[in-house]
Amino acid sequence: MIDTLISRRARDLGGFVVGRVLPFAGGRMVGPFVFFDHMGPARFEPGLPASADVRPHPHIGLSTVTYLFDGEIMHRDSVGSQQPIRAEEVNWMIAGRGITHSERFEKGRATGDTLHGIQAWVALPVEHEETDPGFAHHGRADLPLFEDGGARVRLIAGEAYGARSPVQVHSPLFYAHATLQAGARLPAPEGHAQRAVYVVTGALEIDGVRVDSGQMAILGPGAATLVALEPTIAMALGGADIGPRHIEWNFVSSSKERIEQAKADWRAGRMKLPDLDHDEFIPLPG
């Protein structure tokens, strides 16, 4: 059954508007997923202004995952990574005790592009919040894929549907991209304490309730089946409850004091910028 329905809210990131789903009222998380933004679909024409890029900025206490349905983003970070992310690939960045990165629409600027995808943050459990920062890229061939009765599912991270993704995670979770033909049925993953389904395009019915594009259904305990009312793209996510988190700007932590320290470090220039993208950065708001 559905416990809660959440609709995305428009957020302007300074030249690029996204649909924000998490965090929700009261700091609602789904397992360790503390942040969930739907980007696009948007069309970029050649000559896209640099103001559309996400300049270098910091994170602590989480992993970020960028997953695209269409388009390309160039990632650079302070551990030396430079990696374009393309459709159905994974850029998984572990912030831990602190990392900085940028996200640039360089292909769109040069030749034009379509961008459509999801940006999610996965909070680290308390014992791993101060782990060393790191970055991993996984291509399509790395990620488990199965098809059954009009449903195609790619497992991005964690464990679900009898498969395990090679992406390194720090707590029990699942994150999957499902493409369903009209009428296709797909069981929601079981064996996880908290679960949700987000409809990217199309519409689903779950236990007799319609879930439209831009809505996230937080599922209650027990079996649930997703039925595609039309051709549909959906994201399934969830995992173990790792406890509440504080979020301020790009910082996530179980401790308010740790966030204050991170703010002070960024303000004072004590957080290293990406080697290949250090000429500008986003100042601390306010």
C-alpha positions, 0 to 999 in steps of 0.5 A: 500500500501507499503510505504517502504521495509526494509531488515534485516542487520547482527549484531554481538552481541559478539558471537551471530549474529542477523538480525537487522531491526529497527532502520533504516536510519534516526532513522525510528520507527514504532509507538513506536517500536524503535528497532527490532532484528530477532534472529536465527534460531540457534542451540546451542549444549551442552556446549555452551560457556558463551560468547554467553550469554547477560551479565547484561546491562542497559536500560532507557526510553523503554519497552523490549519484548522478543518473541520466536518461539522456544527455551528458554532464562533465564531472570534476572533483577534488580527488582528481576525477574528470569523468563525463556521465552519459545515459544509463551510466553511474557517477557515484561520489563519496563525500565522506569527510569532505569533497568538492566537485563541479558539474558542467554542461560542456557538450550542450555548450559545444553542440547542443544537447538534451538533459534528463536525469536524477540527482540523488544524495545517499546519507552515509551511516554515522560510522562512515560519515568521516570516511575518505572521499572517493569517486567511481564511474560504472558504465552500462555493462557494469550494472545488472539488467533484466527484462520480464513481461514488458518490464526492463530494470537496470539495478543502479546500486544495492541489492534487488530482484536477486541481483547486486550492483557493483557500486560501493555502498555503505548501508543496505539499499536499492536503487533501480531504473525501470522502463515499463510498457503499457500494461506491464507489471513489476513487483516492488523490491522486498526485504528493505525497511523503507521503499519508494517509487518515483514516476519520471514519465508516464503513470503507474497504478499501485494498489489501486492508486494512480501515481503520475509523472513527478510523483513519488509514492512512499510504500508501506510494508508488505507486497506491492505491484507496479502496473503501468497505465501507459509507457512509463519510466520509474525509479525504485529506491529505498533501504535501511533506516540509518536515522535522521540527518541535518541538511544545510546547503550541500552538507549532510550530517548526523551532527549540527556541529559538524555542519557548522565546521564544514561551513566554516571550512568552506568560508575560510577556503580550507576545502580543496577545489578540483584540480582541473576546475579551481578558477571559480566556486559557489560561495556559502549562501547568506 
